[in-house]
Amino acid sequence: MSSDEIIDGYRVSSVFKLPNGKEYNISFNITIRRVSDEYRYIVDEVYDAKLINKARELIDNIIYTMTYNDQFFEDPVKYILDSLDKQYTRGRDKVFYQNIRKVIEYVIIRDVIGYREITPLLSDPDIEDLSLSAPNTYVLVWHKRYNNQGWMKTNIFLNDSEVKKIINKLAFRSGKSINMLSPVLEGVLPENYRVVATWLNEVSPRGSSFTIRKYKSRPYTLTELVSSGVLPSYVAAYLWVLVDRKKFIMIIGPSGVGKTTLLNSLLLLIPTSKRIITIEEIPEVYLRNHIGWKPLTTRWDKDTLDEILNLLKYSLRERADYIILGESRGLEARLVF
């Protein structure tokens, strides 16, 4: 067996729908390679790295001088390209710009609308988690179809500046802030992905870091968990009875074993005629079609444990059929039991 072997290959598309209704998409080629005894996740972009860096320079130069208005937020691709079109109107600069315009559009979609270098990882439905431990290292991914390999190294290497830009974007998209005074970020991205990050070396000696946990847009049903071999049928039947009888259920386990997946599948068993209140620090429960669902989350600027306790006391006055406590770390557990 060769020391470098292609195990798998497929194509990933990133699709972005903007407020004005326009849709943009870009694609990436993904290769799973075996290098020595390790599996590697390789992202191949459409354009050469030198072209991408040159396009970035032009985009950065125009962004620093432009005015941010409603047109920019409605369609940043059109707004930036229109601004560049007006700037490069003659001579050799115009010829160069026209030759690189497609690359510029690609970079705007990936970096401005998307999440910069990690855009392909977030767009790959087979990636469940991605993580960066420190600047000047490679991003690691947890691949659903190759989870027996553990964390796989990608070919995405991020320097300190790139890590800061990505974390700032993650903070902005999750509606949170991260800085030296508040160096830990916990939030949820618009795609319902959970993000945690640290800033500089305030709490992480090696520097800024981030981890993103992806969730399915549609939760697994209990029958799907059984058919896929995740859950024995007799355990599923027992849990179903507990949910139907409104009994107390505690889901306990280490990170990444499917606690939230199981919780979401159990909540799908509850009829829409019942009222459900969920209390979470970071929203992970997703019951889009349940008309009786009332989600409650803590405020980021308050003491989390006190906030959860107060929300739990409040929910007991709501005459809910089911109260779901996302995480229990202290006094709120006594109130429930």
FENGIWO-V367678 format. One record per residue. N is the residue number from 1. PSI is psi in whole degrees, 0 to 359 (none if undefined). Layout:
[[N | PSI] [N | PSI]]
This chain:
[[1 | 134] [2 | 156] [3 | 344] [4 | 109] [5 | 136] [6 | 121] [7 | 321] [8 | 159] [9 | 139] [10 | 175] [11 | 139] [12 | 136] [13 | 136] [14 | 117] [15 | 129] [16 | 123] [17 | 124] [18 | 164] [19 | 331] [20 | 4] [21 | 347] [22 | 148] [23 | 133] [24 | 147] [25 | 147] [26 | 158] [27 | 156] [28 | 145] [29 | 129] [30 | 133] [31 | 132] [32 | 118] [33 | 147] [34 | 116] [35 | 112] [36 | 243] [37 | 10] [38 | 149] [39 | 140] [40 | 144] [41 | 113] [42 | 125] [43 | 123] [44 | 116] [45 | 160] [46 | 325] [47 | 156] [48 | 148] [49 | 324] [50 | 319] [51 | 319] [52 | 317] [53 | 321] [54 | 318] [55 | 322] [56 | 319] [57 | 314] [58 | 319] [59 | 314] [60 | 319] [61 | 319] [62 | 326] [63 | 322] [64 | 336] [65 | 347] [66 | 162] [67 | 130] [68 | 117] [69 | 188] [70 | 325] [71 | 322] [72 | 313] [73 | 334] [74 | 320] [75 | 83] [76 | 331] [77 | 308] [78 | 318] [79 | 315] [80 | 317] [81 | 320] [82 | 320] [83 | 320] [84 | 323] [85 | 321] [86 | 332] [87 | 321] [88 | 89] [89 | 351] [90 | 162] [91 | 201] [92 | 328] [93 | 321] [94 | 317] [95 | 315] [96 | 316] [97 | 317] [98 | 326] [99 | 333] [100 | 3] [101 | 320] [102 | 324] [103 | 320] [104 | 315] [105 | 318] [106 | 315] [107 | 322] [108 | 315] [109 | 315] [110 | 317] [111 | 324] [112 | 310] [113 | 321] [114 | 211] [115 | 38] [116 | 225] [117 | 334] [118 | 6] [119 | 312] [120 | 328] [121 | 320] [122 | 338] [123 | 345] [124 | 114] [125 | 344] [126 | 349] [127 | 123] [128 | 325] [129 | 150] [130 | 147] [131 | 146] [132 | 123] [133 | 334] [134 | 160] [135 | 159] [136 | 34] [137 | 175] [138 | 146] [139 | 139] [140 | 149] [141 | 153] [142 | 113] [143 | 128] [144 | 320] [145 | 350] [146 | 38] [147 | 344] [148 | 349] [149 | 355] [150 | 208] [151 | 129] [152 | 135] [153 | 137] [154 | 178] [155 | 16] [156 | 105] [157 | 126] [158 | 127] [159 | 180] [160 | 316] [161 | 317] [162 | 321] [163 | 316] [164 | 317] [165 | 319] [166 | 315] [167 | 320] [168 | 321] [169 | 319] [170 | 319] [171 | 315] [172 | 315] [173 | 332] [174 | 0] [175 | 24] [176 | 177] [177 | 152] [178 | 131] [179 | 188] [180 | 331] [181 | 331] [182 | 78] [183 | 4] [184 | 130] [185 | 131] [186 | 125] [187 | 184] [188 | 129] [189 | 162] [190 | 333] [191 | 5] [192 | 30] [193 | 138] [194 | 134] [195 | 136] [196 | 143] [197 | 157] [198 | 152] [199 | 127] [200 | 216] [201 | 28] [202 | 318] [203 | 348] [204 | 104] [205 | 333] [206 | 352] [207 | 187] [208 | 146] [209 | 163] [210 | 154] [211 | 136] [212 | 126] [213 | 122] [214 | 145] [215 | 150] [216 | 144] [217 | 333] [218 | 120] [219 | 153] [220 | 143] [221 | 165] [222 | 321] [223 | 326] [224 | 323] [225 | 323] [226 | 312] [227 | 333] [228 | 358] [229 | 7] [230 | 324] [231 | 129] [232 | 147] [233 | 323] [234 | 327] [235 | 318] [236 | 318] [237 | 319] [238 | 315] [239 | 322] [240 | 316] [241 | 318] [242 | 318] [243 | 316] [244 | 325] [245 | 4] [246 | 44] [247 | 161] [248 | 135] [249 | 131] [250 | 128] [251 | 115] [252 | 141] [253 | 167] [254 | 174] [255 | 138] [256 | 11] [257 | 353] [258 | 26] [259 | 312] [260 | 323] [261 | 314] [262 | 317] [263 | 313] [264 | 322] [265 | 325] [266 | 323] [267 | 335] [268 | 343] [269 | 344] [270 | 128] [271 | 151] [272 | 347] [273 | 350] [274 | 151] [275 | 132] [276 | 130] [277 | 125] [278 | 137] [279 | 118] [280 | 153] [281 | 315] [282 | 120] [283 | 119] [284 | 337] [285 | 137] [286 | 108] [287 | 63] [288 | 318] [289 | 7] [290 | 110] [291 | 340] [292 | 12] [293 | 127] [294 | 101] [295 | 136] [296 | 135] [297 | 154] [298 | 156] [299 | 138] [300 | 338] [301 | 11] [302 | 165] [303 | 118] [304 | 313] [305 | 317] [306 | 321] [307 | 315] [308 | 317] [309 | 316] [310 | 319] [311 | 324] [312 | 318] [313 | 318] [314 | 317] [315 | 333] [316 | 344] [317 | 2] [318 | 357] [319 | 48] [320 | 147] [321 | 327] [322 | 134] [323 | 123] [324 | 118] [325 | 112] [326 | 313] [327 | 140] [328 | 120] [329 | 353] [330 | 231] [331 | 333] [332 | 334] [333 | 324] [334 | 323] [335 | 325] [336 | 317] [337 | none]]
